[in-house]
Amino acid sequence: MINTKLSFSLLYLWLLFWPWSTKLILRPAETNYLEIAFYLNSLFLLALIGLNVIGFFKNRNLKSEDKKIQPLWWWGVMSIFIISTLSIIWAPDQFLALSRWLNLVNALFVFYLVLNSHPLYRERALKFFLLGLIIPALLGIIQFSSQIAPASKYFGLAAHNPSDLGVSVVETNSGRFLRAYGSFDHPNILGGVMALGAILALFLALKSKTKKEERIVLLALFLIFSTALFASFSRAAIFAFALALLALIFSQRQTFWRQGASFIIGLIILSTLSFFAYQPLVNGRADLNARLEVKSISERTLYLQQAGEIIINNPVRGVGVGNYIVALMGNFPNLSIWSYQPVHNYWLLVWAELGIFGLLAVVLLWFAVLKKSLNNKTWSLWLLLFFLSLFDHWLWTQPAVLAMCLFIACLISTSDH
């Protein structure tokens, strides 16, 4: 259990800095998926883990409680840990596998430690999480408004110009318009994180003990995150947000309209103004017959076919944690480097890397969290993450996001709402 002020201070610092990708590249590569790097924000997690490991060994001789049957989530976490560890053995690129395994262990440790912390500190951690999203949200809004996204090596930001090929844009008859990246590698990540931040802000506002002044602050955060979500033009994130919002209204229907009506009114006003101000862009993004949308759909279909081939060739043990792109290059050696992309589906990617037993372990963990969320009425948050997992890979491939998702899973599992 996390039981020191220093531990919580480290956790809070990580929650403030996790959206930033400042890193030290240990092994350069032509694509980030083959690169081995040390992320600066992971320092806080490593220190947190080290502190608690030392505490564990110091207290190992203390009288323990009677043994109990381990909860469902424990079996999921331990199964993922064991299977991912074994997968390093048969991974084609073992150094890459080890790097990704360490990221996964960090995330699993966050889940375990936060789950065993005091409820008061978990709620405070949620507030730090929301606080850490403010600057990335404002940065995304500024990028979209100015159509400029300059680089910064100190903050881990790459330059994005709407006129450059490969940059995520919305294309209309008037030209190409940059989608907001914020502090992340892709607008879809910004959109997903902002959707999560907005729903969490509303969720926190619905707590009976939340003061009026706090609700005003949370309303402001809700609108800021919703604006950044719009600026990302991520279809999956917007649909996930809408779905989670409806689920939250339904699950909290007895108190929602008394405490959350102002959020809905603000969202309606914001959505109306955004639609009329940027209607050509909204129409362009919604038109599935547009050139870029057809290209996006065809690429996603290709990625599904490629994943199917990799899974068929390695259905039981997978290709090794973090080695999907390595396997993809082996199966399709004549493609350009930028054509090698993970399948845009969290579950298929896990299956491809960890095999069927790894997939079942992840399913077990998600099911355990769902079971808890149904009991404490937080299943709207679970639904948001699950919807995003069906349409993208970043919940598994981005180190900090992977840990963030498991942090949110802790809150879903332990909320006293």
Summary of the structure (lengths in Angstrom):
residues: 417
radius of gyration: 21.3
end to end distance: 21.6
largest distance: 71.6
contacts: 1376
relative contact order: 0.14
helix: 68%
strand: 5%
